[in-house]
Amino acid sequence: MQIWRSRPSPNKKTPLALTIGNFDGVHLGHQAMLSRLKHAANKLGLATCVMTFEPHPREFFAPDQAPTRLTSFREKLEQLAKSDVDYVRVYRFNYDFAKIHPEEFISALLKKELSVRWLLVGDDFRFGARRAGDFGMLNALSKQYGYEVDEMPSFLIDGHRVSSSLIRQVLNEGDLQKASRFLGRPYSMSGRVIDGDKLGKKLGFPTANIQIRHNRPPLSGIFVVNVYGAVKSAPSLALPGVASLGVRPTVHIDGKPVLEVHLFDFDQTIYGYHLQVDFLLKLRDEEKYPDLTQLTQQIEKDIIEAKNYFNQMNVKTE
């Protein structure tokens, strides 16, 4: 998968099958769209391309009101790569981009820059200045600008329209099983292991402090997790553990969100490793304890409960 950020795009002579969106979470609805894109591209002999934006338009216009991201930009690209698309075209969303007239969007970007021959958009897709462009406009101008356009209907599971907003809601409610059903995989976060305050080690439970790119993660609390990437020789090996994601109210006031993972019976040095943390089950919300003794006692209970979960799943933790 090739990623383009510059303008003009270097592939302007390569005819494309294109889809457009933010693709936050790359959930099952997105995956169905990507599958349909690849099917059409194979049939028509075109390369596949995803157009996406950074930052999210709502983050640009109203950062304090924008929804939290399900995936960081890197995580989104990692998930798109798994979908086996040929290209991802990333546009920097700024005032100039926001002012593009809908027909200019079609003529300058889709036609001239990207050589789009087949286009797939969602049933709620809007584009151009003031979101004035829609499927009707794309369809009306398709012959003039030499492309076919198709509309992807809503993707439903159990009567629910699968969307990034819905997944944010169920994650906020702590329903990881439902989130996994909509995502098609466990919800995960990834990042590099960085130096922390080593409080966990002092309490007898060493943790990996994972750098996160989410200023406002879509979930918080104490979780049962699987961790990938801690063993260099076996990056796909899942190591069981328990994770804390939150502001750690017992030891910090007005702290920033921190993701810390305690891996069972693991004592290797992994600073600098890039880990993926899959969230399997929420054990509880964060709590503020009066002292470190009570915090330590609760951590012991969390570890026992997490190990019981894995034992019930027939996963060896020792």
N, C-alpha and C positions, 0 to 999 in steps of 0.2 A: 504494500500500500504506500503510495506516494502522497506527501502532504504539501500543498501549495499555500503560501501565505502572501506572496508578492503579487503585484499587478504590473503588467498583464500576466495572466497565467501562461506557463510555458507550453501548454498542450493545445493551444488554440486551433491547431490543424487536426486534432484528433477528435472525431465525432463522439459524442457522449450520450449515454443514458444517465439522467440526473434526477436526484431527489433532493429536497431542501428542507431543513429544519434545525432545531436546536439539539435534538437527540439527547436530551439530558436523561441519563440512566440507561439508554439503549435497551429499553424494555421489550416485551414480546410484541407490542404494537409496532415499535420501530423495526424489530427483527422481521416481522411479516412484510413491512414495507421494503426492507432491503432485499428480502428474498424475491419479492415481485420485481424489483428493479433488476436484479441479476437475471431472472428468467427472461425479461423483455430484452435485455442487452444481449444475451446469448442468441435469442431468436433473430435479432436485427443486426448482429455482428458489430456491436458497439462496446466501448469501454464503459465501466460504471464509475460514477462520481457522486459524492455527497457534498452538498454545499451547507456549511454551518457557519456560526458567528461567534466571535469572542470580543468583548464579553457578551453575555446574554442581553438582548435589547432592554429587558426590564431592569437589569442591573445598571445599564447605562443611564436610563431616564430617571429611575427612582431607586437608587441603591439601598435605601433604608426600607423600602417596601417590597423589594424583589424577593421571590421565593428562594429558599435555600437550595443549593444544588444537590442533586443525587450523586453526581460524579464530578470530580475535578476535570479540568480540560485534558490533562494527561490520561486520566481514567477513561474518559469518553473516547479518546483516540485509540486506547488499547482495546476497548470493546468493539469499536468500528473495524479495527484490524482483524478481529476474530470473525467478522462477517465477510471477509474476503472481498472487499470492494477494491477497485483499482486506485482510485484517487479520492482525497478529501481536500476540498477547496475551502480554506478558512478566510473569511472576510473580517477585517477589523471593524467592529460596529462603532461608529462615531457620528458626529453631526453631519458630516458630508455624506456618509452612507445613508443615514436616515432621511436625507432630503431628496434622494433619487426618486424621480417620478416613476410610477409603475411601468409605463411604456418604455422609458429609458432603461429600466431594470431588464426588460425583455430584450430590447435591441442591443444595448451595450454589453450586458453581462451574459445573458443566455445565448444570444446569437453571435455577437462579434468575439467576445472573449472566450467563451466556453464551447462554442460550436455544438449546442445541444440539439439532438435529433429526436429524443424521446424524454418526456418529463413526467414525473410522478409526484403529486402533492397530496397532503392530507385534506380531509373534508372540511377542516376549519382553517385552511391556509390563507394568510393575508400577507401582502408584500408592498413595498414602496412607501413613499411619503404618506403619512397619516393612515397607513394600512389600507390604502384605497384599492389596491389590486387584489383580485380574487380569482377563483377557478374560471368564472365566466369570462373575465378579461383574457386570461391565458388561452382559453379555448377560442375566443373570437379572433385573436391575433395569431393563432398557430399556423395557418396557411401562409400568412404574410411573412412570417419569420422562419418558416421551414422546419417546424417540429410537430410531433404528436404529443398530446397531453392526456394524462389519465388521472383519475381521482381515487385515492385510497379511502375506503369507508372505515368507520370506527372499528377497532378490534375489540371484541367483547369476550369476557370470561365470566361465567355465571351471571350474565346480565349486566356486568359492570364494564363501562368503557375504560380500557386500560390506558392510563395517562400518567405522566410524571407527577401531576398534582395529586392523583389518587394514591400513588406510591408514597409520596411525602406524607400524606395523611396517615396511612397505615403504619409507616415507620414511626411517626410521632406518637401513635397509639401503642407502639411496642409490639405490633403483630408482625413478627418477622416471617412467620410461615406464609401469611397472605402476601407480604411483599415479595417473597421468593416466588410465589405462584405467578405474580404479575411480571416479574423480571425474567423468569425462566432460569434463575440461578439464585443462590443466596446473595443478599445485599452485602457489599464489600466496600472497604476503603483501603487505600494503599499509600505507602510513603516510606521514606528512608529513616532508618534507626538513628536517632541523634542522642546526644548527651542530655541527661535529665538531672533532677536533684537527688537521685539515688535513694529516695525515701523508701521505696519498696524493698530495696536491698537491706536497708537498715532495719526494716520490720521483719526480715526473713523471707520476703517474697520478691526476688529480683524481677524487674520488669523491663521490657523493651519500650522505650519512649519513641513513638512513631510520629514523624513530622506529617502534619495533615494540611491540605490546601483548602479545607473547608472552614471558612470563618464562622459559619453557623451550621454545624452538622445537622442532618435531618433527624437524628435520634440521639439519645443520651441515656446513660445508666450503666449498669453492670451486666455483662453478657458472656455467654458461652460462645467460644469462637474456634475456628480452625485458622491456622496461619500457614501461608506458603512463602517460600523463599529463604527460610532460615538455614537450610542445608544446601550449600552451594552445589554439591554433587548430585542433589536430587531436588531441584526447584519445584517440582510438582508434588512433593511429599507434604501432606497435611499434618501439622503438629497441633494437638489439642491444647486449649488453654482457656483462660478467663481474662476478660478485658474490661477496663474502665474507660468510658468516654464521657468527658464532662469537665467541669471546672474545679473539681476536688475541694468542696467547701470546707472540709475539716482542716485543711492545711493552707488554703488560699482564700483571700477575700477579693472578689471581683476578678477572678482568674480567667484566662482564656481557655477555650476547650483544648483538652489534651487527650490523646489516645495512648493508653499504656496497656501492655499485654504481658501477662505472666504465663509462660509456657511450662507445662508440667515436666519435671525431671529433666530440665534442659539447662546446661551451664556453660554453653559456648559464648564467646565474644562475637557479637554480630553488629557492632557499630558500623554504619555506612551501608548495611544491607538494605535492599528495597523489598519490603514485605507487603503481602496482600493479606488482609484480615477479613475472613468471612464471618458474618454475624449469624449465629444459629438460633439462639434463644435468649430472650431478655430475662434476667434473674430478678432485677429490682431497679428502682430509681436510685439516683445518688442521694446520700444522706449526709448531714453534718453531725459528727460525733463529738462528745465533750472532750475526749482525749484520744491519744494514739493507741492506748490499750484496748479500748472498745472498738476502734477501727480495725486493729489487728484481729480481734476476735471475729469480727464480721467478715474479714477477708478469708479467714480459715473456713467459715461456713460457706462462703461463696465457692471456694475451691472444692469443698466436699460435694456441694450440689452440682457443680459443673462436671466433676468426675462421675457422679451418679448418672448424669445425662449420657455421657459417653459410654458408660458401662451398659446402659439400657439399649444403646445403639450398637453394642458389641464392638466398640472401638477400644483398643488397648491404649491405656494412658501411662503405663509404667513399664 
